[in-house]
Structures are given as structure tokens and as C-alpha cells.
Amino acid sequence: MDVFQVAQRAVDLDRAREFYAWLLEAEPTGHFDPPGLVFFQAGSTRLLLDRVAPTALVYLRVADVHETVERCRERGVPVQSEPHVIFHHEDNALGPAGTDEWMAFVTDSEGNTVGLVSHSPGQE
């Protein structure tokens, strides 16, 4: 079993579509208005932007959380939390063994919090 789809609130569908196309560096896979839905493929999970969905805290795996935060900052995206190590993975239970898990948090165009996650070789 894996996560098939996550829905995220999008008050302004066009603005949200533009933000997530920029952040994910991918075009939407579907846009239906009405009823007010935009779909993106994020790995094996579909991200649904929906006018009537509740807010969700979505975590996106990125290649380098530091670079992604800088891209966000350059675009004027509010950074809620700077990149920081949250965990060192000794084994593969929650992430690649021997890596540090880095996270940062930004605010999307709709006021939702988005977590950004990357792994890098751990500092022993």
C-alpha cells in the first residue's frame, strides 16, 4: 500500500496552480474548473489542489532543502523555518541509513504550510 493522493486547499486555483508548477518544476497533469480541481504528480503520489479541501500539511522531498529554500526566498515565498537537521538515520527504518534528514517549512500561495525534506550524508 502507498499514499495515492493528498488534497490541499486552494482558495485561488490559478494562483495555486502557478505556485505548485513553479515549486514542483512540473506542469499540472489535470485541471478541471468547474468544479475547481488541479492535479500534479509528485513521485508516486497525486497532489490535488481543491477549492473546498481542508488545509493539509504536505511534506515534499526535494534534492537539496537549502537550495530549494533559497529558490523560495528569491521568489518572495515566506520561509517559516530555516533548514535544520531533525534526525540522523542509523538504519533504514525511517530514511536512508547514515544520512541526516533536513527539513524547512515555507508558506504556499494559499497560506498553507509546506514541509521541504532532503537527506544528506550524516555528520558523525
C-alpha positions as a Markdown table, in Angstrom:
| # | Residue | x | y | z |
|---|---|---|---|---|
| 1 | Met | 0.0 | 0.0 | 0.0 |
| 2 | Asp | 1.2 | 3.5 | -0.7 |
| 3 | Val | -0.3 | 7.0 | -0.5 |
| 4 | Phe | -2.3 | 7.6 | -3.7 |
| 5 | Gln | -3.4 | 11.2 | -3.3 |
| 6 | Val | -3.2 | 14.2 | -1.0 |
| 7 | Ala | -5.6 | 17.1 | -1.2 |
| 8 | Gln | -4.6 | 20.6 | -0.4 |
| 9 | Arg | -6.8 | 23.7 | 0.0 |
| 10 | Ala | -6.5 | 26.2 | -2.9 |
| 11 | Val | -8.6 | 29.4 | -2.4 |
| 12 | Asp | -7.4 | 30.8 | -5.7 |
| 13 | Leu | -6.9 | 27.9 | -8.1 |
| 14 | Asp | -4.9 | 29.8 | -10.8 |
| 15 | Arg | -2.5 | 31.3 | -8.2 |
| 16 | Ala | -2.1 | 27.9 | -6.5 |
| 17 | Arg | -1.5 | 26.2 | -9.9 |
| 18 | Glu | 1.2 | 28.7 | -10.7 |
| 19 | Phe | 2.9 | 28.3 | -7.3 |
| 20 | Tyr | 3.0 | 24.5 | -7.4 |
| 21 | Ala | 4.0 | 24.3 | -11.0 |
| 22 | Trp | 7.0 | 26.5 | -10.0 |
| 23 | Leu | 7.8 | 24.7 | -6.8 |
| 24 | Leu | 7.5 | 21.2 | -8.3 |
| 25 | Glu | 9.0 | 22.3 | -11.5 |
| 26 | Ala | 6.3 | 20.4 | -13.4 |
| 27 | Glu | 3.1 | 21.2 | -15.1 |
| 28 | Pro | -0.3 | 20.0 | -13.8 |
| 29 | Thr | -1.5 | 16.6 | -15.0 |
| 30 | Gly | -5.1 | 17.8 | -15.0 |
| 31 | His | -7.2 | 20.9 | -14.5 |
| 32 | Phe | -11.0 | 20.8 | -14.1 |
| 33 | Asp | -12.8 | 24.1 | -13.4 |
| 34 | Pro | -15.6 | 23.7 | -12.6 |
| 35 | Pro | -15.6 | 22.1 | -10.0 |
| 36 | Gly | -12.2 | 23.7 | -9.1 |
| 37 | Leu | -9.5 | 20.9 | -9.2 |
| 38 | Val | -5.9 | 20.9 | -10.3 |
| 39 | Phe | -3.7 | 17.7 | -10.2 |
| 40 | Phe | 0.0 | 17.3 | -10.0 |
| 41 | Gln | 2.1 | 14.1 | -9.9 |
| 42 | Ala | 4.6 | 14.2 | -7.1 |
| 43 | Gly | 6.5 | 11.0 | -7.4 |
| 44 | Ser | 4.0 | 8.2 | -6.9 |
| 45 | Thr | 1.5 | 10.4 | -5.1 |
| 46 | Arg | -1.0 | 12.7 | -6.8 |
| 47 | Leu | -1.3 | 16.2 | -5.3 |
| 48 | Leu | -4.8 | 17.6 | -5.7 |
| 49 | Leu | -5.4 | 21.3 | -5.3 |
| 50 | Asp | -9.1 | 21.8 | -4.4 |
| 51 | Arg | -11.1 | 24.9 | -3.6 |
| 52 | Val | -13.1 | 23.0 | -0.9 |
| 53 | Ala | -10.4 | 20.8 | 0.6 |
| 54 | Pro | -9.2 | 21.4 | 4.1 |
| 55 | Thr | -5.7 | 22.6 | 4.7 |
| 56 | Ala | -3.1 | 19.8 | 4.9 |
| 57 | Leu | 0.5 | 19.8 | 5.9 |
| 58 | Val | 2.2 | 18.4 | 2.9 |
| 59 | Tyr | 5.9 | 17.4 | 3.0 |
| 60 | Leu | 7.8 | 17.3 | -0.3 |
| 61 | Arg | 11.0 | 15.5 | -0.8 |
| 62 | Val | 13.5 | 17.8 | -2.6 |
| 63 | Ala | 17.0 | 17.2 | -3.9 |
| 64 | Asp | 18.5 | 19.8 | -1.6 |
| 65 | Val | 16.5 | 21.6 | 1.0 |
| 66 | His | 19.0 | 24.5 | 1.3 |
| 67 | Glu | 18.8 | 25.2 | -2.5 |
| 68 | Thr | 15.0 | 24.9 | -2.5 |
| 69 | Val | 14.7 | 27.4 | 0.4 |
| 70 | Glu | 16.9 | 29.8 | -1.5 |
| 71 | Arg | 14.8 | 29.5 | -4.6 |
| 72 | Cys | 11.7 | 30.2 | -2.4 |
| 73 | Arg | 13.3 | 33.2 | -0.8 |
| 74 | Glu | 14.4 | 34.7 | -4.1 |
| 75 | Arg | 10.7 | 34.4 | -5.3 |
| 76 | Gly | 9.4 | 36.0 | -2.1 |
| 77 | Val | 7.9 | 32.8 | -0.7 |
| 78 | Pro | 7.7 | 33.2 | 3.1 |
| 79 | Val | 10.1 | 30.9 | 4.9 |
| 80 | Gln | 8.7 | 29.8 | 8.3 |
| 81 | Ser | 11.6 | 27.6 | 9.4 |
| 82 | Glu | 15.1 | 27.6 | 8.0 |
| 83 | Pro | 16.7 | 24.2 | 7.0 |
| 84 | His | 17.7 | 22.2 | 10.1 |
| 85 | Val | 18.5 | 18.6 | 10.9 |
| 86 | Ile | 15.7 | 16.8 | 12.6 |
| 87 | Phe | 17.1 | 13.3 | 12.7 |
| 88 | His | 20.2 | 11.2 | 12.0 |
| 89 | His | 19.2 | 7.8 | 10.4 |
| 90 | Glu | 21.3 | 5.0 | 11.9 |
| 91 | Asp | 19.3 | 2.4 | 9.9 |
| 92 | Asn | 16.8 | 2.3 | 7.1 |
| 93 | Ala | 13.7 | 2.3 | 9.3 |
| 94 | Leu | 12.6 | 6.0 | 8.5 |
| 95 | Gly | 15.2 | 7.1 | 6.0 |
| 96 | Pro | 18.4 | 6.1 | 4.3 |
| 97 | Ala | 20.9 | 4.7 | 6.8 |
| 98 | Gly | 23.8 | 7.1 | 7.6 |
| 99 | Thr | 22.0 | 10.2 | 6.5 |
| 100 | Asp | 20.8 | 13.3 | 8.2 |
| 101 | Glu | 17.2 | 14.3 | 7.5 |
| 102 | Trp | 16.9 | 18.1 | 6.8 |
| 103 | Met | 13.6 | 20.0 | 7.0 |
| 104 | Ala | 12.4 | 23.5 | 6.3 |
| 105 | Phe | 9.0 | 25.0 | 6.1 |
| 106 | Val | 7.6 | 27.6 | 3.7 |
| 107 | Thr | 4.1 | 29.1 | 3.1 |
| 108 | Asp | 2.4 | 28.4 | -0.2 |
| 109 | Ser | 0.4 | 30.9 | -2.2 |
| 110 | Glu | -2.7 | 30.0 | -0.3 |
| 111 | Gly | -1.4 | 30.3 | 3.2 |
| 112 | Asn | -0.8 | 26.6 | 3.7 |
| 113 | Thr | 2.4 | 25.3 | 5.3 |
| 114 | Val | 4.6 | 23.1 | 3.1 |
| 115 | Gly | 7.4 | 21.0 | 4.5 |
| 116 | Leu | 10.6 | 20.5 | 2.4 |
| 117 | Val | 12.7 | 17.4 | 3.2 |
| 118 | Ser | 16.1 | 16.2 | 1.9 |
| 119 | His | 18.7 | 13.7 | 3.1 |
| 120 | Ser | 22.4 | 14.2 | 3.0 |
| 121 | Pro | 25.4 | 12.2 | 4.3 |
| 122 | Gly | 25.3 | 12.3 | 8.1 |
| 123 | Gln | 27.8 | 14.2 | 10.2 |
| 124 | Glu | 29.2 | 11.7 | 12.7 |
